[in-house]
């Protein structure tokens, strides 16, 4: 990662031990900076994930690392959801996912989740009610 941020929230996210694997997974190179997300207008997946989190009324921080976007718990700094590619989504659950869920086939192709903790799995974001519940559960797990 780049030099430490002067943003205490970004520092908390970058330094939290629970985030080390996911930050390595999305960073692609050691010089990738963690920064607050800004809408470029060209990221429909990021816009979709943020809109779902807002509709679930979750106090989150939405950040970018390289070309990936991450939802982090505003208090703990734990990353609990991610967006990569054009329209691929991932969520950190509270219990290990089945082995079959460790590769997520998305609209962007297959994603290998084995570098992440076993609680990470893919998410389609195709049912707003169910997906809000999934984000709420992941948020709750990230609060511990």
Secondary structure, 3 states (H helix, E strand, C coil): CCCCCCCHHHHHHHHCHHHHHHHHHHHCCCCCCEEECCCCCCCHHHHHHHHHHHHCCCCEEEEEECCEEEEEECCCCCEEEEEECCCEEEEECCCCCCHHHHEEEECCEEEECCCCCCCEEEECCCCHHHHHHHHHHHHHHHCC
